[in-house]
Amino acid sequence: MIEQLSASKEAVAQFWNAEACGERYGDAQMEVRYGYEPEIETFARFASGHGREVLEIGVGMGADLLRWASAGAQVTGIDLTERAVALTRQRLAAAGLAGDVQVGDAENLPFPDASFDLVWSWGVLHHTPMSTRAMREAARVLRPGGRYALMVYHRRSWVAAAAWARFGLARGRPRMSLTEAVSHVESPGTRAFTASEVRVLLEDLLVDLQIRPVLTRWDRRFAPGIAQLAGDRLGWFLLVDGRRAS
Ligand SMILES: C[S@@+](CC[C@H](N)C(=O)[O-])C[C@H]1O[C@@H](n2cnc3c(N)ncnc32)[C@H](O)[C@@H]1O
């Protein structure tokens, strides 16, 4: 059972409208992003987007949407915030790339069923209040056989433990759950999942479903010296890969 904590979508939008994800790195954002999170490249396989219709949910500053478009995909991107949409449109135009980018809500995607060959979303769906609905929406808009590729946060991870130490233990609330601790990370109400929760949620919609955590720079940072000991098992990123069932 997935524990739910309430936070409004307005609060989430306000948080990301104040500063888009990675905006603080300015012109170096792309370099910093793929340097800090090399998992993105290997998981995405951007070249596989050539000739495909790709939807990105939660474009942020648009780095990945540019990568899909550069690889020859026909791209559509949505984000909850005007700021992300404006930044991504500017970046596409500056690179001479085409793409349809609009404000939209992952929980109610403004597309008919079976509209895309590939749905990509990195670090987004755990931020929206009805994350589980959004994860199923992403599968709904995929064509049969289309690829579902997203990353959400993993609850059994070093980063979640560090959040518990900071927001629970250090504030005299050692009984705080990992779910509540993670709700204080980034935008209000952030969630994190286990692989089995995600499998139960999606297994009727997807085939060839692979769900695996990966140890990240953020785990190593919060648990220096020990994070590597458990390998990827306690990593912060949960990679979800599958194909839409026919
Ligand atoms: C951590 S950023 C990630 C952005 C980008 N994918 C990246 O990796 O840099 C989270 C993004 O999710 C967007 N977001 C949150 N809830 C959303 C929703 N319900 N629908 C669409 N986008 C949403 C936010 O506006 C923000 O741009």
The ligand as an SDF file (V2000), in Angstrom:
LIG
                    3D

 27 29  0  0  0  0  0  0  0  0999 V2000
   12.9400   18.0400  -10.7180 C   0  0  0  0  0  0  0  0  0  0  0  0
   12.1980   18.8390  -12.0870 S   0  0  0  0  0  0  0  0  0  0  0  0
   12.7200   17.7500  -13.3900 C   0  0  0  0  0  0  0  0  0  0  0  0
   12.7340   18.4090  -14.7370 C   0  0  0  0  0  0  0  0  0  0  0  0
   13.4370   17.6330  -15.8270 C   0  0  0  0  0  0  0  0  0  0  0  0
   12.7580   16.4050  -16.1530 N   0  0  0  0  0  0  0  0  0  0  0  0
   14.8570   17.3620  -15.4100 C   0  0  0  0  0  0  0  0  0  0  0  0
   15.2230   16.2010  -15.2040 O   0  0  0  0  0  0  0  0  0  0  0  0
   15.5900   18.3340  -15.2720 O   0  0  0  0  0  0  0  0  0  0  0  0
   10.4750   18.4560  -11.8950 C   0  0  0  0  0  0  0  0  0  0  0  0
    9.5950   19.0480  -12.9610 C   0  0  0  0  0  0  0  0  0  0  0  0
    8.3310   18.3920  -12.9040 O   0  0  0  0  0  0  0  0  0  0  0  0
    7.3430   19.3360  -13.2020 C   0  0  0  0  0  0  0  0  0  0  0  0
    6.0660   18.8230  -12.7010 N   0  0  0  0  0  0  0  0  0  0  0  0
    5.6990   18.5950  -11.4210 C   0  0  0  0  0  0  0  0  0  0  0  0
    4.4280   18.1670  -11.3580 N   0  0  0  0  0  0  0  0  0  0  0  0
    3.9730   18.0950  -12.6350 C   0  0  0  0  0  0  0  0  0  0  0  0
    2.7300   17.7360  -13.2360 C   0  0  0  0  0  0  0  0  0  0  0  0
    1.6870   17.3480  -12.4980 N   0  0  0  0  0  0  0  0  0  0  0  0
    2.6340   17.7860  -14.5760 N   0  0  0  0  0  0  0  0  0  0  0  0
    3.6710   18.2050  -15.3340 C   0  0  0  0  0  0  0  0  0  0  0  0
    4.8740   18.5580  -14.8270 N   0  0  0  0  0  0  0  0  0  0  0  0
    5.0290   18.5120  -13.4940 C   0  0  0  0  0  0  0  0  0  0  0  0
    7.8460   20.5810  -12.5010 C   0  0  0  0  0  0  0  0  0  0  0  0
    7.2150   21.7470  -12.9570 O   0  0  0  0  0  0  0  0  0  0  0  0
    9.3320   20.5330  -12.8060 C   0  0  0  0  0  0  0  0  0  0  0  0
    9.6470   21.2060  -13.9980 O   0  0  0  0  0  0  0  0  0  0  0  0
  1  2  1  0
  2  3  1  0
  2 10  1  0
  3  4  1  0
  4  5  1  0
  5  6  1  0
  5  7  1  0
  7  8  2  0
  7  9  1  0
 10 11  1  0
 11 12  1  0
 11 26  1  0
 12 13  1  0
 13 14  1  0
 13 24  1  0
 14 15  1  0
 14 23  1  0
 15 16  2  0
 16 17  1  0
 17 18  1  0
 17 23  2  0
 18 19  1  0
 18 20  2  0
 20 21  1  0
 21 22  2  0
 22 23  1  0
 24 25  1  0
 24 26  1  0
 26 27  1  0
M  CHG  2   2   1   9  -1
M  END
$$$$
